[in-house]
């Protein structure tokens, strides 16, 4: 496993992160808790120690499963969770970064995760109703009280990130970035140079870059892919071309298309951690295989369409 040093803390975090959305059994279809816990344990054995979750994943269930799994096995896990999406008894969500909600949500996350302090507490989405200055004041107070160690943000543009950093100490940035969503590459590189830990999510395009989906794929129930722009017909067309290129490199390197796609993200520079959705032992094994090697320049050019 390859590791990145987290700022000035000296903590070594795995560059392959365990994304916990799928283990909630809500956002990506049903999940089996026994399989999820086995996947978490196997990921730890493989050297993966960065676990990214959110209170809203599985409407709290992802945090509960992660907390239970980590209690069962000696580990050096680094937990990053998120706040800012409130849900009701019917599963309807709204963005909320008010002081009262943050404090309420934080206490609930601590209980579900079975920890006394969360290493990285991230703003999940901006809340247009709550000034970011007020949000940072609340989170700084939570940090000073010892409930969290570091503050991070997700899905912030440059202007909002700058405002947040003026109001408090920001340690990390999480953004979507993949071969079919490459727009954030320069942003990631810039913020990484400034000292932020940059995490990339959707590195497999919500599964599109695995090559297992075809145009017209449908998803039932609460599966968020049924509403994702990545699964629109035009996005499928782009993904099919990307999968063709990934497969060609994968066959040459004795890798899988998924491993090549994850490796592309890490080799682009700027991204410290690639977050990969995992809910089985085999997925943990495959994603961990993205570490420990690099793409050649000609392969990068080919993947980006410049080396035909």
QUIMOVEN-V985218 format. One record per residue. PHI is phi in radians with two decimals (999 if undefined). PSI is psi as a letter, one per 30 degrees, with the letter a starting at -180 (NA if undefined). D_FIRST is the distance of its C-alpha to the first C-alpha in Angstrom with 2 decimals. Layout:
PHI/PSI/D_FIRST
PHI/PSI/D_FIRST
//
This chain:
999/k/0.00
-1.75/k/3.80
-2.26/l/6.59
-2.14/k/10.27
-1.48/k/13.24
-1.48/j/15.66
0.89/b/19.05
-1.65/g/20.97
-1.32/f/19.65
1.42/f/16.97
-1.23/k/14.68
-1.76/j/10.93
-1.97/k/9.78
-1.15/k/6.68
-1.26/f/7.59
-1.69/j/7.88
-1.75/k/10.79
-1.59/j/12.89
-1.46/k/16.33
-1.75/g/19.05
-1.07/e/22.06
-1.21/f/22.38
-1.35/f/22.49
-1.38/f/25.66
1.23/g/27.72
-2.27/e/29.51
-1.35/f/27.87
-2.26/h/26.51
1.48/l/28.95
-1.05/l/29.17
-2.37/k/26.28
-1.75/k/26.42
-1.06/e/25.42
-1.08/e/24.73
-1.15/e/22.29
-1.11/e/20.64
-1.16/e/20.27
-1.08/e/18.89
-1.14/e/16.24
-1.10/e/15.33
-1.11/e/15.27
-1.20/e/13.13
-1.05/e/10.52
-1.06/e/10.64
-1.11/f/10.42
-1.45/f/7.18
1.74/g/5.73
-1.34/k/7.19
-2.18/g/9.87
-1.80/j/11.68
-2.06/j/14.61
-1.87/k/17.17
-2.39/a/20.59
-2.63/l/24.24
-1.04/e/27.44
-1.39/f/28.99
-1.12/k/26.38
1.13/g/28.39
0.92/h/31.01
1.76/f/29.26
-1.22/e/27.92
-1.04/e/24.24
-1.11/e/24.34
-1.11/e/26.26
-1.14/e/23.90
-1.09/e/20.82
-1.05/e/22.95
-1.14/e/24.13
-1.09/e/20.77
-1.28/f/19.43
-1.23/f/22.77
-1.44/f/22.42
-2.44/k/19.26
-1.07/k/18.37
-2.76/l/15.40
-2.10/h/14.22
-1.12/k/14.15
-1.92/j/15.08
-1.78/k/17.72
-2.07/j/19.03
-2.14/l/22.20
-2.36/l/25.09
-2.44/l/28.86
2.25/f/31.69
-2.11/j/32.46
-1.57/k/35.22
-2.30/l/36.23
-1.89/a/39.44
-1.14/f/40.47
-1.71/g/40.60
1.44/g/37.07
-1.36/k/38.44
-2.00/k/36.33
-2.49/l/37.40
-1.40/k/35.71
-2.66/j/36.64
-2.11/g/35.52
-1.15/l/38.68
-1.03/e/38.57
-1.09/e/39.81
-1.23/e/37.31
-1.02/e/34.28
-1.15/e/35.44
-1.15/e/36.20
-1.17/e/32.90
-1.09/e/30.87
-1.08/e/32.71
-1.17/e/32.12
-1.13/e/28.34
-1.03/e/28.26
-1.17/e/30.25
-1.15/e/28.21
-1.41/f/24.86
1.07/h/26.62
-2.27/l/25.58
-1.71/f/27.84
-2.59/k/25.84
-1.71/k/23.46
-1.10/e/20.84
-2.37/j/21.12
-1.95/j/24.26
-1.97/k/24.58
-1.27/j/27.75
-1.27/e/27.23
-2.49/k/30.07
-1.05/k/32.92
-2.04/j/36.13
-1.10/f/39.16
-1.49/f/41.44
-2.01/j/39.71
-0.99/k/39.50
-1.07/f/36.03
-1.09/e/37.67
-1.22/e/38.68
-1.10/e/35.24
-1.14/e/33.66
-1.09/e/36.46
-1.12/e/35.74
-1.17/e/32.00
-1.12/e/32.66
-1.13/e/35.10
-1.13/e/32.58
-1.16/e/30.10
-1.14/f/32.91
-1.40/f/33.83
1.56/g/30.41
-1.43/f/29.46
-2.33/l/26.59
-1.84/e/24.61
-2.37/l/23.82
-1.95/k/25.40
-2.34/l/23.84
-2.46/l/25.34
-2.26/k/24.81
1.09/h/26.98
-1.67/k/28.90
-1.41/l/30.59
-1.07/e/31.01
-1.10/e/34.41
-1.22/e/33.43
-1.07/e/30.33
-1.07/e/32.66
-1.09/e/35.11
-1.11/e/32.52
-1.24/f/31.33
-1.21/e/34.99
-1.55/f/35.51
-3.04/a/32.55
-1.66/j/29.06
-1.85/k/26.43
-1.83/f/22.76
-2.65/l/21.06
-2.38/k/21.99
-2.09/k/20.91
-2.48/l/22.38
-1.31/k/22.43
-2.82/k/21.03
-2.81/l/20.59
-1.07/f/22.19
-1.81/g/25.29
-2.38/i/25.23
-1.53/g/24.52
-1.07/f/27.14
-1.50/g/24.96
-1.03/e/23.14
-1.16/e/25.51
-1.05/e/25.57
-1.06/e/21.80
-1.11/e/21.97
-1.11/e/25.02
-1.26/e/23.81
-1.13/e/20.50
-1.10/f/22.69
-1.44/f/24.83
1.87/f/22.08
-1.40/k/21.18
-1.41/j/17.73
-1.70/k/17.95
-1.94/k/16.49
-1.88/k/17.36
-2.05/l/18.69
1.03/h/20.42
-1.16/f/17.84
-1.89/g/19.19
0.98/h/22.70
0.97/h/23.05
1.76/f/22.44
-1.04/e/24.71
-1.39/f/22.16
-1.35/f/21.29
1.46/g/24.81
-1.57/f/26.03
-1.88/l/28.62
-2.20/l/31.94
-0.91/k/34.60
1.60/g/36.55
-1.00/k/33.77
-2.13/l/34.95
-2.35/k/33.43
-1.83/l/35.49
1.07/b/35.93
-1.61/g/33.68
-1.03/j/30.92
-1.19/f/30.39
-1.17/f/29.87
-1.18/f/33.60
-2.01/g/34.18
-1.39/k/31.37
-1.11/f/32.52
-1.14/f/29.60
-1.81/g/31.49
-1.30/l/34.76
-0.93/e/36.21
-1.18/e/35.61
-1.20/e/31.92
-1.03/e/31.67
-1.09/e/33.23
-1.11/e/30.69
-1.15/e/27.84
-1.09/e/29.42
-1.17/e/29.45
-1.12/e/25.83
-1.12/e/24.88
-1.02/e/27.07
-1.22/e/25.20
-1.07/e/21.73
-1.13/e/23.01
-1.09/e/24.42
-1.18/e/21.20
-1.05/e/19.29
-1.14/e/21.99
-1.24/e/21.84
-1.70/f/18.10
1.02/h/18.02
-2.14/a/15.88
-1.79/l/17.18
-0.97/e/18.82
-1.09/e/16.56
-1.11/e/13.40
-1.18/e/15.52
-1.10/e/16.79
-1.18/e/13.54
-1.10/e/12.56
-1.03/e/16.11
-1.05/e/15.72
-1.25/e/12.84
-1.41/f/14.73
-1.24/f/17.96
1.55/k/17.41
1.78/e/18.12
-1.48/k/15.64
-1.49/e/13.09
-2.36/k/11.80
-1.72/j/12.53
-1.50/k/14.05
-2.12/k/14.22
-1.22/k/16.99
-2.36/k/16.21
-2.54/g/18.96
-2.56/l/18.38
-1.06/e/16.20
-1.15/e/16.28
-1.17/e/15.18
-1.06/e/12.13
-1.10/e/11.35
-1.14/e/12.32
-1.17/e/10.57
-1.10/f/7.06
-1.25/f/8.39
-1.41/f/8.78
-1.65/l/5.60
1.57/g/6.27
-2.69/l/9.97
-2.44/l/12.81
-1.41/k/16.18
-1.38/l/19.35
-1.01/e/22.02
-1.14/e/24.34
-1.23/e/21.96
-1.06/e/21.48
-1.08/e/25.28
-1.12/e/25.86
-1.10/e/23.74
-1.54/g/25.68
1.50/g/28.93
-1.78/f/29.86
-2.11/g/29.39
-1.12/NA/31.72
//
